[in-house]
Amino acid sequence: MNKYKYKVSVIMPVYGVKDYIELSVESICIQEFRDFELILVDDESPDNSISLAEHILSDYGNVKYKVISQKNKGLPGARNAGIKAAEGKYICYIDSDDIVTPDFLLSLYNACETYKVQASFTEYEIVKLKNRKGSNDTERGIKILSNEELLYKNMMRSVRIHLCAMMISHDFIIENGLYFNESLRFGEEVDYTWRMFPLLKKVCYIQSPKYKYLVRQESLMTSQKAERVVRLLNNMHIVIKALHSKGLLCDEKLIWVEDKIYFEKIHAFGQHSKYCSFKSLLESTGYKNRLTKLYDFPDKRIALLSRIGYSNKHLLWIFFKLV
């Protein structure tokens, strides 16, 4: 007897997305793959996002779904509620302002089943409001990435990996206690992926942008406070240290993981902050020691910017504004 009721559970946290959720839910309703459930987690949304989602679902009438309502816990808490309610063999986390192509679930499911992997992912495309559906999907085949390849490519960002563009074995999640850190209100996906990826033996990489990631001005990523960034960086220090102690980051090519994460987060913060805030963040996080460790980083651009930032914080901020 099958222990799961569905082949896939799609978990969608919902909070303040009335202007975006209808198109997102519609993209799930028109999936070529049909054996799935949609779990809408109402994280005490202040608007009518849930009713708009249910209206779209009623129009299609062929999607099995359920709504979970809870006190506001943020994205990590909403996803955890979804995991606990999931009845699918595999789990996907899809954000309520993003869009997936009609073959998104089918491609990920077939990859997991065909290649017997615990997770698969597609590329993602960054889109804006004027063109949320993005470019036409171009098939470029599938690659199998070993654990070593996955970790190195994730650190180098040489492959576009986004947690929401993944499908993950439900058993794998439960067996490894892969719940989201609810103390984080920023960067919870960085924490989650770096706890998960070292445990994966191999993954399927579908080289097509089947997930359309919407960047909007009021999104969490573009409106962060320095203390949330500091909390994430402190958390990642603990996570990376634990991985090293367990021998899960023993490859010499991965010695830069923690400092590369630091660089990425100060870069993102610098892009959307004033210089005084950026300067304060650097000085409160021991930036000189961090940047020094990146002087020999394989990506020469990052190595150069680290040297520049060591001696001139303002110039580094200007560069971050430009790129």
C-alpha positions as CSV (number, residue, x, y, z in Angstrom):
1,M,0.0,0.0,0.0
2,N,1.3,3.4,-0.9
3,K,2.1,5.4,2.2
4,Y,1.4,8.7,0.4
5,K,-1.9,9.9,-0.9
6,Y,-0.4,12.0,-3.7
7,K,2.8,11.9,-5.8
8,V,3.6,15.6,-5.1
9,S,2.7,18.2,-2.5
10,V,3.0,21.8,-3.5
11,I,3.4,24.1,-0.5
12,M,2.6,27.8,-1.0
13,P,2.8,30.3,1.9
14,V,0.4,33.2,1.5
15,Y,0.8,36.6,2.9
16,G,-0.1,40.0,1.4
17,V,0.0,38.9,-2.3
18,K,-3.4,39.9,-3.6
19,D,-1.9,41.5,-6.7
20,Y,0.1,38.4,-7.6
21,I,-1.4,35.2,-6.3
22,E,-4.0,34.6,-9.0
23,L,-1.5,34.2,-11.8
24,S,0.7,32.0,-9.6
25,V,-2.2,29.7,-8.6
26,E,-3.3,29.5,-12.2
27,S,0.1,28.3,-13.3
28,I,-0.3,25.5,-10.9
29,C,-3.8,24.7,-12.0
30,I,-2.7,24.1,-15.6
31,Q,0.1,21.7,-14.8
32,E,0.4,18.7,-17.2
33,F,1.1,16.6,-14.1
34,R,-2.1,15.9,-12.2
35,D,-1.4,13.7,-9.2
36,F,-0.6,16.5,-6.7
37,E,-2.1,18.5,-3.9
38,L,-1.7,22.3,-3.3
39,I,-1.3,23.4,0.3
40,L,-2.1,27.1,0.8
41,V,-0.7,28.2,4.1
42,D,-2.5,31.4,5.2
43,D,0.2,33.1,7.4
44,E,-2.4,35.6,8.8
45,S,-2.4,37.5,5.5
46,P,-3.8,41.0,5.9
47,D,-5.6,41.0,2.6
48,N,-7.9,38.7,0.6
49,S,-5.1,36.6,-1.0
50,I,-6.6,33.3,0.0
51,S,-10.1,34.0,-1.3
52,L,-8.5,35.1,-4.6
53,A,-6.6,31.9,-4.8
54,E,-9.7,29.8,-4.0
55,H,-11.6,31.7,-6.7
56,I,-9.1,30.6,-9.3
57,L,-9.1,27.0,-8.0
58,S,-12.9,26.9,-8.2
59,D,-12.7,28.1,-11.8
60,Y,-10.5,25.2,-12.7
61,G,-12.1,22.7,-10.3
62,N,-9.7,19.9,-10.9
63,V,-7.0,20.7,-8.3
64,K,-7.0,19.0,-4.9
65,Y,-6.1,21.6,-2.3
66,K,-6.4,22.5,1.3
67,V,-6.0,25.8,3.2
68,I,-4.1,25.9,6.5
69,S,-4.5,29.1,8.6
70,Q,-2.1,30.1,11.3
71,K,-0.8,33.0,13.4
72,N,1.9,34.9,11.5
73,K,5.2,33.0,11.7
74,G,6.8,34.3,8.5
75,L,7.9,32.2,5.5
76,P,9.8,29.5,7.5
77,G,6.9,28.8,9.8
78,A,4.5,28.7,6.9
79,R,6.6,26.2,5.0
80,N,7.0,24.1,8.1
81,A,3.2,24.0,8.5
82,G,3.0,22.8,4.9
83,I,5.5,20.1,5.4
84,K,3.6,18.7,8.4
85,A,0.3,18.7,6.4
86,A,1.9,17.3,3.2
87,E,0.6,13.9,1.9
88,G,2.8,13.7,-1.2
89,K,5.8,11.5,-2.0
90,Y,7.7,14.6,-3.1
91,I,7.5,18.2,-1.9
92,C,7.9,21.5,-3.8
93,Y,8.0,25.0,-2.2
94,I,6.5,27.5,-4.6
95,D,6.2,31.2,-3.6
96,S,2.8,32.9,-4.1
97,D,4.1,35.6,-6.4
98,D,6.0,33.3,-8.8
99,I,5.0,31.3,-11.8
100,V,5.9,27.9,-13.1
101,T,5.7,26.5,-16.6
102,P,3.0,23.9,-17.4
103,D,5.6,21.0,-17.4
104,F,7.3,22.1,-14.2
105,L,6.0,19.4,-11.9
106,L,6.1,16.7,-14.6
107,S,9.7,17.4,-15.4
108,L,10.9,17.3,-11.8
109,Y,8.9,14.2,-10.9
110,N,10.0,12.3,-13.9
111,A,13.6,13.2,-13.2
112,C,13.4,12.0,-9.6
113,E,11.7,8.7,-10.5
114,T,13.8,8.0,-13.6
115,Y,17.2,8.7,-12.1
116,K,16.3,7.5,-8.6
117,V,17.5,10.7,-6.9
118,Q,16.3,12.4,-3.7
119,A,15.9,15.8,-5.4
120,S,15.7,17.5,-8.8
121,F,15.7,21.1,-9.8
122,T,15.2,23.3,-12.8
123,E,16.8,26.6,-13.7
124,Y,14.9,29.7,-12.8
125,E,14.4,33.0,-14.6
126,I,14.2,36.4,-12.9
127,V,11.2,38.3,-14.2
128,K,9.5,41.6,-13.6
129,L,5.8,42.6,-13.4
130,K,5.5,43.6,-17.0
131,N,6.5,40.1,-18.1
132,R,5.8,37.6,-15.3
133,K,5.7,34.7,-17.7
134,G,9.2,35.3,-18.8
135,S,10.8,33.9,-21.9
136,N,9.8,30.8,-23.8
137,D,11.1,27.6,-22.3
138,T,14.1,26.1,-24.1
139,E,14.9,22.4,-23.5
140,R,18.6,21.9,-22.9
141,G,18.6,18.4,-21.4
142,I,19.3,17.0,-18.0
143,K,22.5,16.6,-16.0
144,I,23.2,14.4,-13.0
145,L,25.3,16.3,-10.4
146,S,27.3,14.5,-7.8
147,N,27.4,15.7,-4.3
148,E,30.8,17.4,-4.9
149,E,29.6,19.1,-8.0
150,L,26.4,20.3,-6.4
151,L,28.2,21.9,-3.4
152,Y,30.9,23.5,-5.5
153,K,28.5,24.8,-8.2
154,N,26.2,26.2,-5.5
155,M,29.1,28.0,-3.8
156,M,30.3,29.4,-7.1
157,R,26.8,30.2,-8.4
158,S,27.8,28.6,-11.6
159,V,24.4,26.9,-11.7
160,R,21.2,28.8,-11.0
161,I,19.8,27.0,-8.0
162,H,16.7,28.2,-6.2
163,L,15.0,26.2,-3.5
164,C,11.5,26.9,-5.0
165,A,12.6,25.4,-8.3
166,M,13.3,22.1,-6.6
167,M,11.4,18.9,-5.9
168,I,12.5,17.0,-2.8
169,S,11.7,13.5,-1.4
170,H,9.3,13.8,1.5
171,D,11.0,10.8,3.2
172,F,14.4,12.5,2.8
173,I,13.0,15.7,4.4
174,I,11.6,13.9,7.4
175,E,14.5,11.5,7.9
176,N,16.9,14.4,8.1
177,G,14.8,16.8,10.0
178,L,14.8,19.4,7.2
179,Y,12.5,21.9,8.6
180,F,13.0,25.7,8.2
181,N,14.6,27.7,10.9
182,E,11.8,29.9,12.2
183,S,14.2,32.3,14.0
184,L,15.2,33.6,10.6
185,R,13.1,36.1,8.7
186,F,15.8,36.6,6.0
187,G,18.0,34.1,4.2
188,E,16.1,31.0,5.5
189,E,16.6,29.3,2.1
190,V,20.4,29.7,2.4
191,D,20.3,28.0,5.8
192,Y,18.0,25.3,4.4
193,T,20.0,24.5,1.3
194,W,23.3,24.4,3.0
195,R,21.9,22.0,5.6
196,M,20.3,19.9,2.8
197,F,22.8,19.8,-0.1
198,P,25.7,18.1,1.8
199,L,23.3,15.2,2.5
200,L,22.3,14.6,-1.1
201,K,24.3,11.9,-2.9
202,K,23.3,13.3,-6.3
203,V,20.6,15.5,-7.9
204,C,19.0,16.0,-11.3
205,Y,19.6,19.3,-12.9
206,I,17.0,20.2,-15.6
207,Q,18.7,22.9,-17.7
208,S,15.6,24.9,-18.6
209,P,14.1,27.9,-16.8
210,K,10.8,26.4,-15.7
211,Y,10.4,28.6,-12.6
212,K,9.8,32.3,-13.0
213,Y,11.0,34.3,-10.0
214,L,9.3,37.7,-9.6
215,V,11.5,40.5,-8.2
216,R,9.3,43.3,-6.8
217,Q,10.2,46.4,-4.8
218,E,8.3,45.4,-1.6
219,S,9.6,41.8,-1.5
220,L,11.4,40.5,1.5
221,M,14.7,40.3,-0.4
222,T,14.7,44.0,-1.2
223,S,13.7,45.3,2.2
224,Q,16.0,43.8,4.8
225,K,17.2,45.3,8.1
226,A,20.8,44.9,9.1
227,E,20.0,42.9,12.3
228,R,18.3,40.2,10.2
229,V,21.4,39.9,8.0
230,V,23.6,39.7,11.1
231,R,21.3,37.0,12.5
232,L,21.6,35.0,9.3
233,L,25.4,35.3,9.2
234,N,25.7,34.2,12.8
235,N,23.4,31.2,12.1
236,M,25.4,30.2,9.0
237,H,28.6,30.3,11.0
238,I,27.1,27.6,13.3
239,V,25.7,25.6,10.3
240,I,29.0,25.6,8.3
241,K,31.0,24.7,11.4
242,A,28.7,21.7,12.1
243,L,29.1,20.5,8.5
244,H,32.9,20.7,8.8
245,S,32.8,18.8,12.1
246,K,30.7,16.0,10.4
247,G,33.1,15.8,7.5
248,L,30.4,17.0,5.0
249,L,32.5,19.9,3.7
250,C,35.9,18.2,3.5
251,D,36.7,19.1,-0.1
252,E,39.4,21.8,-0.1
253,K,37.5,23.6,-2.9
254,L,34.8,24.4,-0.3
255,I,37.0,26.3,2.2
256,W,35.4,29.6,1.1
257,V,31.7,28.6,1.7
258,E,31.0,30.7,4.8
259,D,32.9,33.8,3.5
260,K,31.2,33.5,0.1
261,I,27.8,33.5,1.8
262,Y,29.0,36.6,3.7
263,F,30.0,38.3,0.5
264,E,26.6,37.5,-1.2
265,K,24.6,38.9,1.8
266,I,26.5,42.1,2.1
267,H,26.2,42.5,-1.7
268,A,22.4,42.1,-1.5
269,F,22.2,44.4,1.4
270,G,24.4,47.0,-0.2
271,Q,22.3,47.1,-3.3
272,H,19.2,48.2,-1.4
273,S,20.6,50.2,1.5
274,K,22.1,53.6,2.1
275,Y,25.8,53.8,2.7
276,C,25.6,54.6,6.4
277,S,23.6,51.4,6.9
278,F,26.0,49.4,4.7
279,K,29.0,50.7,6.6
280,S,27.5,49.9,9.9
281,L,26.8,46.3,8.8
282,L,30.3,45.8,7.6
283,E,31.8,47.2,10.8
284,S,29.6,45.1,13.0
285,T,30.5,41.8,11.2
286,G,34.3,41.9,11.1
287,Y,34.4,42.6,7.4
288,K,38.2,42.9,7.0
289,N,38.8,39.4,8.3
290,R,36.0,38.0,6.1
291,L,37.1,39.8,2.9
292,T,40.7,38.8,3.4
293,K,39.8,35.2,3.2
294,L,38.3,35.8,-0.3
295,Y,41.5,37.2,-1.8
296,D,42.2,33.8,-3.5
297,F,38.6,33.0,-4.4
298,P,38.3,31.3,-7.8
299,D,36.0,34.0,-9.1
300,K,38.5,36.8,-9.8
301,R,35.8,39.5,-9.7
302,I,34.9,38.6,-6.2
303,A,38.5,38.3,-5.2
304,L,39.1,41.9,-6.6
305,L,36.0,43.4,-5.0
306,S,37.1,41.8,-1.6
307,R,40.5,43.6,-1.9
308,I,38.8,46.9,-2.8
309,G,36.3,46.5,0.1
310,Y,39.1,45.9,2.6
311,S,40.6,49.3,2.0
312,N,37.5,51.3,0.9
313,K,34.1,50.4,2.1
314,H,32.4,53.3,0.2
315,L,33.9,52.2,-3.1
316,L,32.7,48.6,-2.5
317,W,29.2,50.0,-1.8
318,I,29.3,51.9,-5.1
319,F,30.3,48.7,-7.0
320,F,27.5,46.8,-5.3
321,K,25.0,49.4,-6.4
322,L,26.2,49.0,-10.0
323,V,26.2,45.2,-10.2
